[in-house]
Amino acid sequence: MDIAVTSDKEEKLFSRRSIAFTIAYDGSTPSKETARTGLCKKLNLMPDLTVITAISQDYGSRTCSAHANSYASKDALQRFERRHTLSRLSKGKEEGSKEEAKPEPKKEE
């Protein structure tokens, strides 16, 4: 997966960076989670404060266009991002922790 940034704007009013980028890939279209981790590694961003808002695949090619917002603080993220987007971010974190801590089945006496 190769990420190329096409636009990077600082939005001081919202305390965030608005980033437009393209992704070249092999196989299926990358998920928002894999796009977010790749973008955070490339630009040294905090994954907890970065949200992928859109991914659109270019027809007939192995590239897609995407948009992300990277916030300066957790407060700004919660203030300006949509609620359902925040719930999807927290749901992904909870699923990972639920798999690790499975309750043991009760034994009948």
PyMOL commands that set and color helices and strands:
alter all, ss='L'
color gray80, all
select helices_A, chain A and resi 32-43+47-49+74-80+83-100
alter helices_A, ss='H'
color red, helices_A
select strands_A, chain A and resi 2-11+16-24+50-57+63-71
alter strands_A, ss='S'
color yellow, strands_A
deselect
rebuild
show_as cartoon
